[in-house]
Amino acid sequence: MNDPEAIPEAPVLERLSTLDRFLPLWIGVAMVAGLVLGRLIPDLNDWLDTVKIGSVSLPIAIGLLVMMYPVLAKVRYSQIGEVATDRTLMGMSLVLNWLIGPALMFALAWLMLPDLPSYRTGLIIIGLARCIAMVLIWNDLACGDREAAAVLVALNSVFQIVAYAVLGYFYLELLPGWLGLDTAALDVSMWDIAKIVLVFLGIPLAAGYLTRRWGERTRGIEWYESRFLPRIGPWALYGLLFTVVILFALQGETITAQPVDVARIALPLLVYFGLMWVISFALGLRIGMSYEKNTTVAFTAASNNFELAIAVAIGVFGVTSGEALAGVVGPLIEVPVLVGLVYVALWARRRYYGDV
């Protein structure tokens, strides 16, 4: 590794656009704008939630698709085969996402919310839903490996379809029963999970792949990467900010009406996101993984699929349930925390890898 003291911090930040560099500010403005909209227009919540894709509001679905498309259009799909053969990368991601992540959320939920069973169940549902959407944004902002991110997101999607319901039974019924704790039931089908994956990953993935194929064949790689991608790139963050505004507009009344409950749900989430990222990044650093791949694994481990968590919580327990509230609070905490971790990743790049 290079001597970190010899590497100036400025080059990393200078390579970020104004939109990227001040993203925490824009996220804060989007949160406030959503809360204000929700309070000023009483019927906005009902109007925004009228049309849905599954259990997800259509405006949120549109924001997510707009957010994911530019990132997936940047992926060099010809290099994915090489990434998929990296056993260290794949094995580490599977262990973090499907063993450590759910177990950590289960432990935090019981330690911090022993007296609030509905919120506790909601947190466990979040922990089981591994990220397939926003992680692409965080990975891209932190200069992670795009091809690795695409592979790990696809891997999580497959495991999500086949393992989510099984793990839900284990962590909500079987394990609590063994430990003499209260149990809860989770009735969700593989098809319900597959629909969420197909919509929020399948559509932008197909669009990104076809766009790259079209651009490289008709105009060439140089035009595609130097001219086309910079034009569509900012739309990923526009989609993110739009999604944040809609989320806060939809849930602003709930958040302001139950601030203590929201704070109690938020605390274990804060600990979870931070711990998962630090554990993953430290492990990758220990085994000598490159910055790009280490960052990708860390963000895929720390992020969660809030679309699926909200859909499951609403579908099983109802829209007014404590489980649904916990599912909604999840992305409201995840977004600012993961934005902050992007800057932590860039600092770690300078400190431990050298600014390359």
C-alpha positions as a Markdown table, in Angstrom:
| # | Residue | x | y | z |
|---|---|---|---|---|
| 1 | Met | 0.0 | 0.0 | 0.0 |
| 2 | Asn | 1.0 | 3.6 | -0.6 |
| 3 | Asp | 2.0 | 5.8 | 2.3 |
| 4 | Pro | -1.3 | 7.5 | 3.3 |
| 5 | Glu | 0.5 | 10.6 | 4.6 |
| 6 | Ala | 1.9 | 11.3 | 1.2 |
| 7 | Ile | -1.5 | 11.3 | -0.5 |
| 8 | Pro | -3.5 | 14.6 | -0.4 |
| 9 | Glu | -7.2 | 14.4 | 0.2 |
| 10 | Ala | -8.2 | 17.0 | -2.4 |
| 11 | Pro | -8.0 | 14.8 | -5.5 |
| 12 | Val | -10.7 | 12.4 | -4.3 |
| 13 | Leu | -13.2 | 15.3 | -3.6 |
| 14 | Glu | -12.3 | 17.2 | -6.7 |
| 15 | Arg | -13.3 | 14.2 | -8.8 |
| 16 | Leu | -16.8 | 14.4 | -7.3 |
| 17 | Ser | -19.4 | 16.7 | -9.1 |
| 18 | Thr | -21.1 | 19.5 | -7.2 |
| 19 | Leu | -24.2 | 17.3 | -7.0 |
| 20 | Asp | -22.2 | 14.4 | -5.5 |
| 21 | Arg | -20.0 | 16.5 | -3.2 |
| 22 | Phe | -22.9 | 18.1 | -1.5 |
| 23 | Leu | -25.3 | 15.1 | -1.6 |
| 24 | Pro | -25.8 | 15.1 | 2.2 |
| 25 | Leu | -27.1 | 18.7 | 1.9 |
| 26 | Trp | -29.4 | 17.8 | -1.0 |
| 27 | Ile | -30.7 | 14.8 | 0.9 |
| 28 | Gly | -31.5 | 17.0 | 3.9 |
| 29 | Val | -33.3 | 19.5 | 1.7 |
| 30 | Ala | -35.3 | 16.6 | 0.1 |
| 31 | Met | -36.3 | 15.3 | 3.5 |
| 32 | Val | -37.5 | 18.7 | 4.6 |
| 33 | Ala | -39.3 | 19.3 | 1.3 |
| 34 | Gly | -41.1 | 15.9 | 1.7 |
| 35 | Leu | -42.2 | 16.7 | 5.2 |
| 36 | Val | -43.4 | 20.2 | 4.3 |
| 37 | Leu | -45.4 | 18.8 | 1.3 |
| 38 | Gly | -47.0 | 16.2 | 3.4 |
| 39 | Arg | -48.1 | 18.7 | 6.0 |
| 40 | Leu | -49.2 | 21.5 | 3.5 |
| 41 | Ile | -51.2 | 19.1 | 1.3 |
| 42 | Pro | -53.3 | 16.8 | 3.6 |
| 43 | Asp | -54.6 | 14.7 | 0.7 |
| 44 | Leu | -51.1 | 14.2 | -0.9 |
| 45 | Asn | -50.5 | 11.0 | 1.0 |
| 46 | Asp | -53.7 | 9.4 | -0.3 |
| 47 | Trp | -53.1 | 10.6 | -3.8 |
| 48 | Leu | -49.5 | 9.4 | -4.0 |
| 49 | Asp | -50.5 | 6.0 | -2.6 |
| 50 | Thr | -53.4 | 5.5 | -4.9 |
| 51 | Val | -51.5 | 3.7 | -7.7 |
| 52 | Lys | -49.1 | 0.9 | -6.7 |
| 53 | Ile | -46.8 | -1.6 | -8.1 |
| 54 | Gly | -47.5 | -4.5 | -5.8 |
| 55 | Ser | -47.4 | -2.8 | -2.4 |
| 56 | Val | -45.0 | 0.0 | -3.4 |
| 57 | Ser | -46.4 | 3.5 | -4.4 |
| 58 | Leu | -46.0 | 4.2 | -8.1 |
| 59 | Pro | -44.1 | 7.5 | -7.6 |
| 60 | Ile | -41.6 | 5.6 | -5.4 |
| 61 | Ala | -41.3 | 2.9 | -8.0 |
| 62 | Ile | -40.6 | 5.5 | -10.7 |
| 63 | Gly | -38.0 | 7.2 | -8.6 |
| 64 | Leu | -36.2 | 3.9 | -8.0 |
| 65 | Leu | -36.2 | 2.9 | -11.6 |
| 66 | Val | -34.9 | 6.3 | -12.7 |
| 67 | Met | -32.3 | 6.1 | -9.9 |
| 68 | Met | -31.0 | 2.6 | -11.0 |
| 69 | Tyr | -31.0 | 2.9 | -14.8 |
| 70 | Pro | -28.0 | 5.2 | -15.2 |
| 71 | Val | -25.9 | 3.1 | -12.8 |
| 72 | Leu | -26.7 | -0.1 | -14.6 |
| 73 | Ala | -26.1 | 1.5 | -18.0 |
| 74 | Lys | -22.5 | 2.2 | -16.7 |
| 75 | Val | -21.8 | -1.5 | -16.0 |
| 76 | Arg | -19.4 | -3.2 | -18.5 |
| 77 | Tyr | -21.3 | -6.4 | -18.9 |
| 78 | Ser | -18.5 | -8.0 | -20.9 |
| 79 | Gln | -16.4 | -8.1 | -17.6 |
| 80 | Ile | -19.1 | -9.7 | -15.4 |
| 81 | Gly | -18.0 | -13.2 | -16.1 |
| 82 | Glu | -14.5 | -12.5 | -14.7 |
| 83 | Val | -16.0 | -11.0 | -11.5 |
| 84 | Ala | -18.4 | -13.9 | -11.1 |
| 85 | Thr | -15.5 | -16.4 | -10.8 |
| 86 | Asp | -14.0 | -14.5 | -7.8 |
| 87 | Arg | -14.7 | -17.0 | -5.1 |
| 88 | Thr | -13.5 | -14.7 | -2.3 |
| 89 | Leu | -15.8 | -11.9 | -3.4 |
| 90 | Met | -18.8 | -14.2 | -3.8 |
| 91 | Gly | -18.2 | -16.1 | -0.6 |
| 92 | Met | -17.6 | -13.1 | 1.6 |
| 93 | Ser | -20.7 | -11.4 | 0.2 |
| 94 | Leu | -22.9 | -14.5 | 0.9 |
| 95 | Val | -21.6 | -14.8 | 4.5 |
| 96 | Leu | -22.1 | -11.1 | 5.3 |
| 97 | Asn | -25.5 | -10.8 | 3.6 |
| 98 | Trp | -27.2 | -14.1 | 4.6 |
| 99 | Leu | -25.5 | -15.1 | 7.8 |
| 100 | Ile | -24.1 | -12.1 | 9.6 |
| 101 | Gly | -26.6 | -9.5 | 8.5 |
| 102 | Pro | -29.9 | -11.2 | 9.5 |
| 103 | Ala | -28.3 | -12.5 | 12.8 |
| 104 | Leu | -27.1 | -9.0 | 13.7 |
| 105 | Met | -30.5 | -7.4 | 13.1 |
| 106 | Phe | -32.2 | -10.1 | 15.1 |
| 107 | Ala | -29.8 | -9.5 | 18.0 |
| 108 | Leu | -30.2 | -5.7 | 17.9 |
| 109 | Ala | -34.0 | -5.9 | 17.6 |
| 110 | Trp | -34.3 | -8.0 | 20.7 |
| 111 | Leu | -31.7 | -6.1 | 22.7 |
| 112 | Met | -33.1 | -2.6 | 21.9 |
| 113 | Leu | -36.8 | -3.3 | 21.4 |
| 114 | Pro | -37.6 | -6.1 | 23.9 |
| 115 | Asp | -40.9 | -4.4 | 24.9 |
| 116 | Leu | -42.1 | -3.5 | 21.3 |
| 117 | Pro | -42.8 | -6.7 | 19.5 |
| 118 | Ser | -44.3 | -5.2 | 16.3 |
| 119 | Tyr | -41.4 | -2.8 | 15.8 |
| 120 | Arg | -39.0 | -5.7 | 16.6 |
| 121 | Thr | -40.6 | -7.9 | 14.0 |
| 122 | Gly | -40.4 | -5.1 | 11.5 |
| 123 | Leu | -36.7 | -4.7 | 12.0 |
| 124 | Ile | -36.1 | -8.4 | 11.6 |
| 125 | Ile | -38.0 | -8.2 | 8.3 |
| 126 | Ile | -35.7 | -5.4 | 7.2 |
| 127 | Gly | -32.6 | -7.4 | 8.1 |
| 128 | Leu | -33.8 | -10.3 | 5.9 |
| 129 | Ala | -34.3 | -8.1 | 2.8 |
| 130 | Arg | -30.8 | -7.7 | 1.2 |
| 131 | Cys | -30.3 | -4.7 | -1.0 |
| 132 | Ile | -30.9 | -4.8 | -4.8 |
| 133 | Ala | -31.5 | -1.1 | -5.5 |
| 134 | Met | -29.9 | 1.8 | -3.7 |
| 135 | Val | -26.6 | 0.0 | -3.1 |
| 136 | Leu | -25.8 | 0.7 | -6.7 |
| 137 | Ile | -25.9 | 4.4 | -6.0 |
| 138 | Trp | -23.7 | 4.2 | -2.9 |
| 139 | Asn | -21.2 | 1.9 | -4.6 |
| 140 | Asp | -21.0 | 4.3 | -7.6 |
| 141 | Leu | -20.5 | 7.4 | -5.5 |
| 142 | Ala | -17.8 | 5.6 | -3.5 |
| 143 | Cys | -15.9 | 4.6 | -6.7 |
| 144 | Gly | -16.6 | 0.9 | -6.1 |
| 145 | Asp | -16.5 | -1.9 | -8.7 |
| 146 | Arg | -19.6 | -1.5 | -10.8 |
| 147 | Glu | -19.3 | -5.0 | -12.4 |
| 148 | Ala | -18.9 | -6.6 | -9.0 |
| 149 | Ala | -21.9 | -4.6 | -7.7 |
| 150 | Ala | -24.1 | -5.9 | -10.6 |
| 151 | Val | -23.0 | -9.5 | -9.9 |
| 152 | Leu | -23.6 | -9.3 | -6.1 |
| 153 | Val | -27.0 | -7.6 | -6.6 |
| 154 | Ala | -28.0 | -10.4 | -8.9 |
| 155 | Leu | -26.7 | -13.0 | -6.4 |
| 156 | Asn | -28.7 | -11.4 | -3.6 |
| 157 | Ser | -31.8 | -11.4 | -5.8 |
| 158 | Val | -31.6 | -15.1 | -6.4 |
| 159 | Phe | -31.0 | -15.9 | -2.7 |
| 160 | Gln | -33.8 | -13.4 | -1.8 |
| 161 | Ile | -36.4 | -15.4 | -3.8 |
| 162 | Val | -35.4 | -18.8 | -2.5 |
| 163 | Ala | -34.3 | -17.9 | 1.1 |
| 164 | Tyr | -36.4 | -15.0 | 2.4 |
| 165 | Ala | -39.4 | -16.9 | 3.5 |
| 166 | Val | -37.3 | -19.7 | 5.0 |
| 167 | Leu | -35.1 | -17.2 | 7.0 |
| 168 | Gly | -38.3 | -15.4 | 8.1 |
| 169 | Tyr | -39.6 | -18.6 | 9.6 |
| 170 | Phe | -36.2 | -19.3 | 11.3 |
| 171 | Tyr | -35.8 | -15.8 | 12.8 |
| 172 | Leu | -39.4 | -15.1 | 13.7 |
| 173 | Glu | -40.7 | -18.5 | 14.8 |
| 174 | Leu | -38.0 | -21.2 | 15.2 |
| 175 | Leu | -35.1 | -19.4 | 16.8 |
| 176 | Pro | -37.2 | -17.3 | 19.3 |
| 177 | Gly | -39.0 | -20.6 | 20.2 |
| 178 | Trp | -35.6 | -22.2 | 21.0 |
| 179 | Leu | -34.6 | -19.2 | 23.1 |
| 180 | Gly | -37.9 | -19.1 | 25.0 |
| 181 | Leu | -38.8 | -15.7 | 23.4 |
| 182 | Asp | -42.1 | -14.5 | 21.8 |
| 183 | Thr | -42.7 | -15.7 | 18.3 |
| 184 | Ala | -44.3 | -14.2 | 15.2 |
| 185 | Ala | -45.4 | -15.7 | 11.9 |
| 186 | Leu | -44.4 | -14.5 | 8.4 |
| 187 | Asp | -46.6 | -15.7 | 5.6 |
| 188 | Val | -45.0 | -14.6 | 2.3 |
| 189 | Ser | -44.7 | -16.5 | -1.0 |
| 190 | Met | -41.7 | -16.8 | -3.3 |
| 191 | Trp | -43.8 | -15.2 | -6.0 |
| 192 | Asp | -44.4 | -12.1 | -4.0 |
| 193 | Ile | -40.7 | -11.7 | -3.5 |
| 194 | Ala | -39.9 | -12.5 | -7.1 |
| 195 | Lys | -42.3 | -9.8 | -8.3 |
| 196 | Ile | -40.4 | -7.1 | -6.3 |
| 197 | Val | -37.1 | -8.4 | -7.7 |
| 198 | Leu | -38.3 | -8.5 | -11.3 |
| 199 | Val | -39.7 | -5.0 | -11.2 |
| 200 | Phe | -37.0 | -3.1 | -9.3 |
| 201 | Leu | -34.0 | -5.0 | -10.6 |
| 202 | Gly | -35.1 | -6.7 | -13.8 |
| 203 | Ile | -36.5 | -3.6 | -15.6 |
| 204 | Pro | -33.5 | -1.3 | -15.0 |
| 205 | Leu | -31.0 | -4.1 | -15.5 |
| 206 | Ala | -32.5 | -5.0 | -18.9 |
| 207 | Ala | -32.6 | -1.3 | -19.9 |
| 208 | Gly | -29.0 | -0.7 | -18.8 |
| 209 | Tyr | -27.8 | -3.8 | -20.7 |
| 210 | Leu | -29.7 | -3.0 | -23.9 |
| 211 | Thr | -28.6 | 0.7 | -23.8 |
| 212 | Arg | -24.9 | -0.3 | -23.6 |
| 213 | Arg | -25.3 | -2.8 | -26.4 |
| 214 | Trp | -27.0 | -0.2 | -28.6 |
| 215 | Gly | -24.5 | 2.6 | -27.8 |
| 216 | Glu | -21.4 | 0.5 | -28.3 |
| 217 | Arg | -22.7 | -1.0 | -31.6 |
| 218 | Thr | -24.0 | 2.2 | -33.1 |
| 219 | Arg | -21.6 | 4.9 | -31.9 |
| 220 | Gly | -18.7 | 3.1 | -30.3 |
| 221 | Ile | -17.3 | 2.6 | -26.8 |
| 222 | Glu | -15.6 | 6.0 | -26.6 |
| 223 | Trp | -18.7 | 7.9 | -27.5 |
| 224 | Tyr | -20.8 | 5.8 | -25.1 |
| 225 | Glu | -18.6 | 6.3 | -22.1 |
| 226 | Ser | -17.3 | 9.8 | -22.7 |
| 227 | Arg | -20.5 | 11.4 | -24.1 |
| 228 | Phe | -23.6 | 9.4 | -23.4 |
| 229 | Leu | -22.9 | 8.3 | -19.8 |
| 230 | Pro | -22.1 | 11.7 | -18.4 |
| 231 | Arg | -25.4 | 13.0 | -19.8 |
| 232 | Ile | -27.5 | 10.4 | -18.1 |
| 233 | Gly | -25.4 | 10.0 | -14.9 |
| 234 | Pro | -26.9 | 12.8 | -12.9 |
| 235 | Trp | -30.4 | 11.3 | -13.3 |
| 236 | Ala | -29.4 | 8.6 | -10.8 |
| 237 | Leu | -29.2 | 11.2 | -8.0 |
| 238 | Tyr | -32.2 | 13.0 | -9.3 |
| 239 | Gly | -34.1 | 9.8 | -8.9 |
| 240 | Leu | -32.7 | 9.3 | -5.4 |
| 241 | Leu | -33.7 | 12.8 | -4.3 |
| 242 | Phe | -37.2 | 12.4 | -5.8 |
| 243 | Thr | -37.6 | 9.1 | -4.0 |
| 244 | Val | -36.6 | 10.7 | -0.7 |
| 245 | Val | -39.1 | 13.5 | -1.2 |
| 246 | Ile | -41.9 | 11.1 | -1.9 |
| 247 | Leu | -41.0 | 8.8 | 1.1 |
| 248 | Phe | -41.0 | 11.7 | 3.5 |
| 249 | Ala | -44.2 | 13.1 | 2.0 |
| 250 | Leu | -46.0 | 9.8 | 2.4 |
| 251 | Gln | -44.8 | 9.2 | 5.9 |
| 252 | Gly | -44.3 | 12.7 | 7.2 |
| 253 | Glu | -47.5 | 12.7 | 9.4 |
| 254 | Thr | -46.6 | 9.4 | 10.9 |
| 255 | Ile | -43.0 | 10.5 | 11.7 |
| 256 | Thr | -44.1 | 13.8 | 13.3 |
| 257 | Ala | -47.0 | 12.1 | 15.2 |
| 258 | Gln | -44.9 | 9.3 | 16.7 |
| 259 | Pro | -41.4 | 10.8 | 17.2 |
| 260 | Val | -40.5 | 8.7 | 20.2 |
| 261 | Asp | -41.4 | 5.5 | 18.4 |
| 262 | Val | -39.5 | 6.6 | 15.3 |
| 263 | Ala | -36.5 | 7.3 | 17.5 |
| 264 | Arg | -36.6 | 3.9 | 19.1 |
| 265 | Ile | -36.8 | 2.2 | 15.7 |
| 266 | Ala | -34.0 | 4.4 | 14.4 |
| 267 | Leu | -31.4 | 3.6 | 17.0 |
| 268 | Pro | -30.9 | -0.2 | 16.2 |
| 269 | Leu | -31.0 | 0.7 | 12.5 |
| 270 | Leu | -28.2 | 3.3 | 13.0 |
| 271 | Val | -26.1 | 0.7 | 14.8 |
| 272 | Tyr | -26.9 | -2.0 | 12.3 |
| 273 | Phe | -25.9 | 0.0 | 9.2 |
| 274 | Gly | -22.7 | 1.3 | 10.7 |
| 275 | Leu | -21.6 | -2.1 | 12.2 |
| 276 | Met | -22.3 | -4.0 | 9.0 |
| 277 | Trp | -20.3 | -1.6 | 6.9 |
| 278 | Val | -17.4 | -1.4 | 9.3 |
| 279 | Ile | -17.3 | -5.2 | 9.8 |
| 280 | Ser | -17.3 | -5.9 | 6.1 |
| 281 | Phe | -14.8 | -3.2 | 5.2 |
| 282 | Ala | -12.4 | -4.2 | 8.0 |
| 283 | Leu | -12.6 | -7.9 | 6.9 |
| 284 | Gly | -11.9 | -7.0 | 3.3 |
| 285 | Leu | -9.0 | -4.9 | 4.4 |
| 286 | Arg | -7.6 | -7.7 | 6.5 |
| 287 | Ile | -7.6 | -10.2 | 3.6 |
| 288 | Gly | -6.1 | -7.8 | 1.2 |
| 289 | Met | -9.1 | -7.1 | -1.1 |
| 290 | Ser | -8.8 | -4.2 | -3.5 |
| 291 | Tyr | -10.5 | -1.0 | -2.5 |
| 292 | Glu | -13.0 | -1.2 | -5.3 |
| 293 | Lys | -14.2 | -4.7 | -4.5 |
| 294 | Asn | -14.0 | -4.1 | -0.7 |
| 295 | Thr | -16.2 | -1.1 | -1.0 |
| 296 | Thr | -18.7 | -2.9 | -3.1 |
| 297 | Val | -18.9 | -5.8 | -0.6 |
| 298 | Ala | -19.2 | -3.3 | 2.3 |
| 299 | Phe | -22.1 | -1.4 | 0.8 |
| 300 | Thr | -24.0 | -4.5 | -0.4 |
| 301 | Ala | -23.6 | -5.9 | 3.1 |
| 302 | Ala | -24.8 | -2.7 | 4.9 |
| 303 | Ser | -27.7 | -1.9 | 2.6 |
| 304 | Asn | -31.2 | -3.4 | 2.6 |
| 305 | Asn | -34.1 | -3.9 | 0.2 |
| 306 | Phe | -36.6 | -1.5 | 1.7 |
| 307 | Glu | -39.1 | -2.1 | -1.2 |
| 308 | Leu | -39.4 | -5.7 | -0.2 |
| 309 | Ala | -39.4 | -5.1 | 3.5 |
| 310 | Ile | -42.2 | -2.5 | 3.2 |
| 311 | Ala | -44.2 | -4.7 | 0.8 |
| 312 | Val | -43.9 | -7.7 | 3.2 |
| 313 | Ala | -44.7 | -5.7 | 6.3 |
| 314 | Ile | -47.8 | -4.2 | 4.7 |
| 315 | Gly | -49.0 | -7.4 | 3.0 |
| 316 | Val | -48.7 | -9.6 | 6.1 |
| 317 | Phe | -49.4 | -7.2 | 9.0 |
| 318 | Gly | -51.3 | -4.3 | 7.4 |
| 319 | Val | -50.6 | -0.7 | 6.4 |
| 320 | Thr | -51.2 | 0.7 | 9.9 |
| 321 | Ser | -49.2 | -1.9 | 11.7 |
| 322 | Gly | -46.1 | -1.3 | 13.8 |
| 323 | Glu | -44.2 | -3.7 | 11.4 |
| 324 | Ala | -45.1 | -1.4 | 8.5 |
| 325 | Leu | -43.9 | 1.7 | 10.4 |
| 326 | Ala | -40.6 | 0.0 | 11.1 |
| 327 | Gly | -40.3 | -0.8 | 7.4 |
| 328 | Val | -40.9 | 2.8 | 6.4 |
| 329 | Val | -38.4 | 4.1 | 9.0 |
| 330 | Gly | -35.8 | 1.8 | 7.5 |
| 331 | Pro | -35.0 | 3.8 | 4.3 |
| 332 | Leu | -35.4 | 7.1 | 6.1 |
| 333 | Ile | -32.5 | 6.1 | 8.3 |
| 334 | Glu | -30.6 | 4.1 | 5.7 |
| 335 | Val | -30.3 | 6.9 | 3.1 |
| 336 | Pro | -28.5 | 9.6 | 5.3 |
| 337 | Val | -26.4 | 6.9 | 7.0 |
| 338 | Leu | -25.2 | 5.3 | 3.8 |
| 339 | Val | -24.5 | 8.8 | 2.2 |
| 340 | Gly | -22.3 | 9.4 | 5.2 |
| 341 | Leu | -20.6 | 6.1 | 4.7 |
| 342 | Val | -19.8 | 7.1 | 1.1 |
| 343 | Tyr | -17.6 | 9.8 | 2.6 |
| 344 | Val | -16.1 | 7.4 | 5.1 |
| 345 | Ala | -15.2 | 5.1 | 2.2 |
| 346 | Leu | -13.5 | 7.9 | 0.3 |
| 347 | Trp | -11.5 | 8.7 | 3.5 |
| 348 | Ala | -10.6 | 5.1 | 3.9 |
| 349 | Arg | -9.4 | 4.9 | 0.3 |
| 350 | Arg | -7.0 | 7.7 | 1.0 |
| 351 | Arg | -6.0 | 6.4 | 4.4 |
| 352 | Tyr | -5.5 | 2.7 | 3.7 |
| 353 | Tyr | -5.1 | 2.3 | -0.1 |
| 354 | Gly | -3.7 | 5.6 | -1.3 |
| 355 | Asp | -5.7 | 7.9 | -3.7 |
| 356 | Val | -5.4 | 5.9 | -7.0 |
